[in-house]
């Protein structure tokens, strides 16, 4: 229930030559969608949003697509795909 954030890299064509495919990002401070987001009027008081950031790096070689997924069981998941021409 309190799984930390993680980030994954999946390659379709390019070769990953640096950085682990699955990386733990840990827990980030904050909650909700910022001070004026949809949950800012809860009785717990306004949120300051996320005050922390996490950075991961991968090195890939070649052409094709890479997909980055980040998330956790508690906050959901986001993903983006980039074409490396």
C-alpha positions in Angstrom: 0.0 0.0 0.0 2.9 2.4 0.6 5.1 1.3 -2.3 7.7 4.0 -3.2 7.7 5.5 -6.7 9.7 3.7 -9.4 10.7 4.3 -13.0 11.1 1.8 -15.8 12.6 2.0 -19.3 11.5 -0.3 -22.1 13.4 -0.3 -25.4 12.0 -1.4 -28.8 15.1 -1.3 -31.0 17.7 0.7 -29.1 20.0 -1.0 -26.6 20.1 0.3 -23.0 23.8 0.7 -22.2 23.6 2.8 -19.0 21.3 2.8 -16.0 19.2 0.0 -14.6 15.9 -0.7 -16.5 14.0 -0.5 -13.2 14.9 2.3 -10.7 13.4 3.1 -7.3 12.7 6.8 -6.8 11.6 6.6 -3.2 8.8 8.6 -1.6 8.2 12.2 -2.5 6.8 14.8 -0.2 3.4 16.5 -0.9 0.1 15.1 -2.0 -2.8 16.1 -4.2 -2.4 18.4 -7.3 -1.0 21.5 -5.6 -2.5 24.3 -3.6 -5.3 25.1 -6.0 -6.0 21.6 -7.3 -9.2 19.6 -7.0 -8.4 18.4 -3.4 -7.1 21.7 -1.9 -10.3 22.3 0.1 -10.1 19.1 2.2 -10.3 19.6 6.0 -6.7 18.5 6.3 -5.7 22.0 4.9 -4.1 23.1 1.7 -1.3 21.2 0.2 2.0 22.7 -0.8 2.3 20.1 -3.6 5.4 18.1 -4.2 8.5 19.7 -2.7 10.8 16.8 -3.8 12.1 15.7 -7.1 13.7 12.5 -8.2 16.0 12.1 -11.3 16.9 9.0 -13.2 19.2 8.6 -16.2 19.5 6.1 -18.9 21.8 5.9 -21.8 20.6 4.1 -25.0 22.2 3.5 -28.3 20.5 2.9 -31.6 17.2 3.8 -33.3 13.7 2.8 -32.4 11.4 3.6 -29.5 11.8 3.9 -25.8 9.0 4.0 -23.3 9.4 5.4 -19.8 6.9 4.4 -17.1 6.8 5.9 -13.6 4.5 5.4 -10.7 3.5 3.2 -7.8 0.5 1.2 -6.6 -0.8 4.1 -4.5 -0.5 7.0 -7.0 -1.0 5.3 -10.4 1.2 5.3 -13.4 2.2 7.6 -16.2 4.1 6.7 -19.3 5.6 8.4 -22.4 7.1 7.0 -25.6 9.9 8.7 -27.5 10.9 7.8 -31.1 14.6 7.8 -31.6 15.1 8.4 -35.3 
